[in-house]
Amino acid sequence: MPRRSTRVYVLGLCVVAGVISVLSVANVSRPTDIVWFALLVLLTEQLKSRLGRNVIVSLTSVVAVATYPVLGMWGAPALIGALFATRHDNPVFKRAYNVAQNVVCTFIGGFTYITLGGEVGDLARDSFPQILVQITAAIVAYHVANATLLIGVLWLDGGRAPVRALRANFFEVFLSFLGYSYLGLLLAVLWLGQLGPFAGLLLLVPLLVARWAFAQYAAEQKSHQSTLQALAQAIETKDLYTRGHGERVARAARLLGTQMGWDGDRLDAVAEAGLLHDVGKIGVPTRILQKDGRLTEEEFEAIKQHPLHGVEVVGDIAFLEDARAGIMHHHERYDGTGYPSGLRAGDIPVFARVLSISDAFDCMTSVRSYRAARPVPEALDELRRCRGSHFDPELVDKFVTAVEREGWQPAPAQPVQPTPAARQKVLFDHDDPVHPPQVEGSAEANS
């Protein structure tokens, strides 16, 4: 349920959009063209596609831009307002916000076009190239208004920092939106020429090609996700206590990355590294991973090879290139006593420093055979205790801040609780900074 402040914000936006829609219906010219444009809006609404994590490309914007030269600033709001009755993929509250936002933004774009002297109803030969400036300004005004309204609702609903939201929802989207919106100018030129509504049919071909290209991109992204999930499931078959561990480490890494100001591809890459950080366990014998009690030195050395095995597994997967450094070095320690390379402080890749914290935190807040899950506050205290020795102190502070602000949902409780210490067979975890693996002949081994 959205917060009260968010509901008030959206209600106010809907009132403004409602007034604009009523004025649009009352002032729009060329009512016959409105019908044809409405059909195009309904068609292009079915062609919207996801282009990346934060970007959904709706080709409806092409039609909206075309209405500026054909119908003026009142045409698009009249069309967009009708979408409320056709969009059923989201709850009513979210659908109302999306439609109201689009009504307001399209009106602002049209108002900008008219204010700058954009021609309506007839494009003379001398309208070019000035109209490119007017159309571009209208598109920019639309997008700035869209980003501003979106930042407002994100800030009210979750306290998300405006600058971070701006990076994720404006700069990533703007160039693609600008490029496809120019198809709207082409549609307007053809429409106001001799083709009229048939211009929409002519433009349908490049729109379908664009939709096909988006579908190919989406299929590629789905293939990437399938590859990641297959690798993650392969890890879980080897190690009893990795069930869901990769997903939680990925979530923690994304939380810390966001706190550090990362977004877009970099945030996705560190989450992918978190999901697959233990993929090298595929190369460690199962009898060692699931051994009860102390490990021999040779067995622990075999476990310490799993970061190197992980790099070998993902080495030929091009889209995981950025994740490799994190996978290889997530067991390095800030004081230089980690493995496999004994790197210290800033020499450790930043992805690896992020994963080291995320990995240990999930291990501490998850059930193990030798102990119950530790409460989140206790795990955060342990991270603080190990800052500067095991973990990057600055990143620990950022992670603690992020968890205290956003909260954390630890691993679900296991159906069978840990066996009492007097009767249990101990399976120590190489990820646990408090209870590291026990090696024959030594009090404890480096985690």
N, C-alpha and C positions, 0 to 999 in steps of 0.2 A: 504494500500500500504506500503510495507516494506521501511525502510529508505534507503537512497542512500548507506550509509556505509554497510548496510546489503546486499544489492544487489551486491555490489562489492565483498564482502566476499564470497557470495554464487557462484558468477560467477567464482572467483578464485578456489574455491573448485571443481566446475564442470570441469574446465580445467584440474586440477590435476587428477580427476577421469577419464576424457576422455583419458588422456595419459596412465594411468594405464590399462584401459580397452583395448586400442589398443595393448599395450605390452602383455597383458594377452592372447589375441586371437593369437598373433604371437608366443608366447612361450609355450603355454599349450601343454601338451602331452596327449595321450590317447583320441583322439577326439570323439571316440564312447562313452566313458564314459561321456563326456561332455553333449551329447544329453540326456542320462538317468538322469543325475544330474539336467539338465535344467527342465525336466518334474517334478522331485521331488520339485524343487524350486517353480514352478508354483502351485503345489498342496499345499505345506506348506504355501504359501502366502495366500491361502484361509482359513487357519486354525488359523490365528493370532487372539488373543483375548486380551481384556483389563483386566488387573489385578491390580485394584486400580486406583487412580486418575492420577498418573504420569507414570504408567507402562503399556505398550502394549507389550505382549509377542508374538514375531513372531518366529514360529518354523523354519523359513528359516535359522536361526542361526545354527540349528542342521545340516542342509545340508552343510552350509559353513564350519563348523568345520570338517566334514567328508572329504571334499575335500583336506584338508592339507596333510594327509597321502596318499591319493589316487592320487591327481593331483599336489601337491606342492603349492607354494604360488601364482601361476598364475591362478589356476582353479576357485576359488570363485569369484574374480573380474569379470571374463568373464561372470559368471552366473548372478551376482547381477546387472551388468550394463544393462542386458536385461529387468530388471523389470520396467524400465521407461515406456516402451510401454504397460505394463500390469496393472499399478496402476493408476486408474482414480478416486479414492475417494478423492483426494486433488487437489487444483489448480496446474497448471503447475509449478509455481515457487517453491511451497512447495514440490511437487513431485520430482523436479530436485534436491533440497537440500537433501531430504531423500535418494534418490538413490546414489547421489555422496558421501554422508557421509558413506553409507554402503560399497561402493566400496573401499574407502580409508581405512576404518576400517578393512575390511576383508583382504585387502592386508597387512596391518600392522600386523595383527594376523598371517597370513601365513609367512610373512618375519621373525617374531619372532620364529615361529616353526622351520623354516629351519636354521636360525642362531644358534639355540641351538642344532643342530644336529639331528633334527627329520627325520626319515626315510620316503621315498616316494616310492610308487609302490609295496612295499613288506614289511610286518611286520614279522620279525623273532621272534622266541620264546623268545630270549633274549632282545627283544625290551621293554619288561615289567620288572620292573615298571617304567623305565626311561621315557617312552613316556608319562606317566601321568604328569610328571613335565613339559615336553615340550608343551603338549596340554594345561595344566593349564596356563602356561606363555603366550601362544598364546591367550587364552580367556581373560586373564587379560589385555594384550596389546590392544586387540580389544576394550574392554570396557573402558579403560582409554582414548583411542583415541576418542571413541564415546562421552564420557562425555566432553572431552576438546573441541571438535568441537561444541557440543551443547551449552556449556557455552559461547563460543565465539559468536554464533549467538544470544543468549538470551541477552547477554550484549550489543551488538551493536544495537539490535532492540528495547530494552526497558530499558537498563541500569540496568538490574537485577544484584544484587550482586553475584559474582562468587561463594563465599562460600555457599550461600543459594541455588543457582542453583545446586551446587555439591551435597548437602545433598538430594535435592529433586529428582535428576536425576541419581545419581550414587549409593549411599548406599542403597536406597530403591529397586533398580533393581538388584544389583550385584549378590546376592545369588541365586535368581531364575534363572537368566541368566546362571550362572555358572553350576547349577544343570542340566538344560535342555540341555546345550551345550555338556555335557558328553555323551548324546545319540548320538552325532555326531561321537565320537570315537568308540562307539559300531557299528554304521553303517559302519565305515571305516574298522573295523576288519572283519565284515561279508562280506563286499564287496570284500576285498582283499583275502579272503579265497576262498571257492568254490562256493559262492552264486552269486557273481557279482551283476548285477542290481537287481536280485531278493531279495537282502538284503533290498532294499527300500520297497518292498511289505511287507516283514517280519516286518520291523520297523513301517509300517503304523498303525498297531494295537495299540501299545503304544502311537503313536502320536494322534490317534483318541480318545483314552481314556483321554489323556491330554487335548485335545480340549473339550471333554465332561465335564471334571472337571472345566475348565475355564468357560464354558457356565453356569454351576451350580452356580459358584461364581458370574458371571455377573447377573444371575437371582436373586440371593439373594440381590445384591446391588440394583437392580431395584425395588425389593420389599421394601427395606428400603426407597428408594426415594418416592415410592408410599405412604407409611405410613406417611412420613413427609408431603407430599403435601396434603394428606387427612386431617391431623390435622391442617395444615395451613389454608385450605379452611374452616374448621369448625370454626376457629377463626373469619374469615372474615364475616361469616354470623351473628355473634353476634355484631360486632362493625363496624360502618360505616367507620371509619377512619383507619382501619387496612388493607385496600385493598392494597396489595403489601408492607405493612410496614415490615412484617417479612422477606421478601426477601431482602429488602434494609438493614435492621439491620444485617442480615447474611453477606451481602456484606461488610458492614462497619466493622463488627467484623473480617472478614477474612483479610481485609486491615490492621487493627491494629495488628492482630496476625502475619501477614507476617512481618510487621515492627519490631515486637518483636523477630523475628527470628524463629517463629514456622513454622512447615511444616507437611506434611503427616497427620496422624490420628488426631493429636492434632488440627491442623488447621480445619480439617473437623468437629471435635467435637464442636469447638466454633462457627462455622457457623451453625451447626444444632441447637445449643442452641439459636443462634440469630433468626433463623427461627421460633422457637417454644417458645420464651421467654414469650409470652402473652397467651400461650395455656390455662392457668388457667382461662381466661375470659369465657370459656365454662361454668364454675361453677358460674358465676356472673349473676344475673337476667338481661335480656335484657333491661327491663325498666330503670334500673340504668345506664347501659352503654350508652344508647341513651337518657338519660334525658336532657332536656333543662334547663339551669339555675343552681342555686345553689343546691348542694347536702346536705342532712341531714347528721349529724354525723354518723348515723347508715348506711346510704348508702355509705359514703366514707369508713367506716370500712369494708363493704362488698367488695368494690373494692380492698382494701388493702389485702384481703385474696387471690387474684388471683395467687400470686406466690406459695402459699401452694397448691391451687387447681392444679396448673401446675405440681407440683411434683407428686401429686396423679395420674394425667393423664398419665404421662410418666413413672411412677414407675415400671411397669411390662414390659417395653420395654427394653430388655437387651442392645441393641446397642446404647441407649440414656443415658447410665449410666453416662458417663462423662459430659453430658449436664445438669444434674439435679442441681448441685450446682449453675450454672449460672442462670437457670430458677428460682430457689428459692430465690436468693439473689440479683437479678439485680436492685432492688429498695433500697438497702442499700446505705447510703451516707458515704463518706469518713470521715466526722466529727462525725459519730455515730448516727445521727438523722433520719436515714431511717427506712425502715421496710422490712421484718416482724420481724427481730431479733435484730435490733439496733446495728449491728456490725460496727466496725470502722477500718479505715486504713488497715493494713496488715491482719487483721482478716477476712476481706471480701475475699471470694475466687476470684482468679484472673480472672476466666471466668466471674464472676458477675461484676467485675470492668470494664472489656472490654465491656460487654453488656450495662452497665449503660451509658457509653460514646456514644456507637453506637446508642442506643435507643434514647437518648436525641437529638443527632445530626440529625437523620432522622426526628424526630418530628419537630424540629425547621425549617428544610428545606422543610417541606411538608405543604400544605394548610390545615388550620383548619377553622371551622365555624366562629370563632371569630377573625381571622387574615389571611393575605396572607402568603405564604411561605417566610421565611427569606433567604436572599442571603447567599451563602456558606461562604464568608468571615465574615459576621456578626455572623453567627452561630459559627464559629471557635473562634471569639472574646468572645462570651458568654461562650464557654467551658473554655477558658483561665481565664475568670473572676471567674468561679466557681471551678477552680482547687484548691484543698486543702480543700474545704468545701464540695462540692457535689461530685467531681470526684478525682480520683487518679492523682496527679499532674504530675508524671512521664509519666503515660499512656496518659494524655492529650497532653503532648509535642510530644510524639511519633505519636499520631493520627494526630495532626496538621501537622507534618512533612510529614506524608504519604499522606494526602489529598492534601497538597500543591504540592507535587511531582507528584502524580498519577492523580490528579483531581477527581471530584466527579460529577456524573450525578444524580441530585435530582429527587424527585418524579415528574412525568408528571403533567402538569397543569390540574386542574379540569375543566370540561366543564362549570360549574357554579362557578363564583367567590364568595368569601365571601360577605355576606350581610353587608351593612354599619352598623357601631356600633349602631347607633340610632334606628335601626329597627330590629336588629338580635335577635334570641333566642340563648343564649350562651350555648355551650356545651364544657366545659373545659376538658382538656386532662391530665390524671394523669402522662403522660410521659414528659410533657412540663416543663422544669425548669424555664421558664420565666413567663408562665401563668398557674400555677398549678390549680387543681380543687378548686372551691369556695364552702365553706361549710357554711351552715347557722350558724350564731352566731360567725364567725371568719373572719378575713380579708383575709386569705389564708391558704391553707392546704399544708402539706408537699407533694412534688411531688414524 
